[in-house]
Amino acid sequence: MYKRCSIVGNGGILKDSGCGEEIDRADYVLRANLPSIRNFTDDAGKKTNFTTFNPSMISRRYNYDRTAFNKDLNEYQGILMFSGTRNYTDFHAHVKQNTTLNVFLLDYTYLYSLKELWKFNKSVSSGLMLFSLALTHCEEMHLFGFWPFDTDEKDEVLIFVSLKEPVADQIIPILLAKSWVKNHFW
């Protein structure tokens, strides 16, 4: 059990937040979707312990370019959990052979169990999966980069935001009301 965990989404709300040091103060840091952190450490921190990665990003973000993929991989330590790996076994093998990361494959039974637990009719997001995992491993959880709106408090458009993010628009308000989690909105 970890005393303090930071759960870091890849929401644009972190831009210019200065949250990096606060994120890195955690005993354990969980990150969603393998975002590039190299140029954003002041805002997103640099500590990594557990990171999710959906291999569909290999085509969408990296256009199957292993050099660019490796550049982001080199920023990470700890565990990298692949989801949706059916068609990306070569990239899974590549990570195991070319990094020091411990590679896990997501068990779809776990996702189904989370869907049942939270009573969702749609897929469970990476953010909700990380949050659920942290519930069993962390005494105190701090959420960063989860924002249920498409603009920030200054009405500027944010990137990498999902308005249908279950962790943000359904679960966080309940947990905040019960003081189970601290969400850092800037």
Buried (B, 14 or more C-beta within 10 A) or exposed (E): EBEBBBBBBBBBBBBEBEBBEBBBEBBBBBBBBBBEBEEBBBBBBBBBBBBBBBBEBBEEBBEEEBEBBBEBBEBBBBBBBBBBBEEBEEBBEBBEEEBEBEBEEBEEEBBEEBBEEBEBEEEBBBBBBBBBBBBEEBEBBBBBBBBBBEEBEEEEEBEBBBEEBBBBBBBBEEBEEEEEBEBBBB
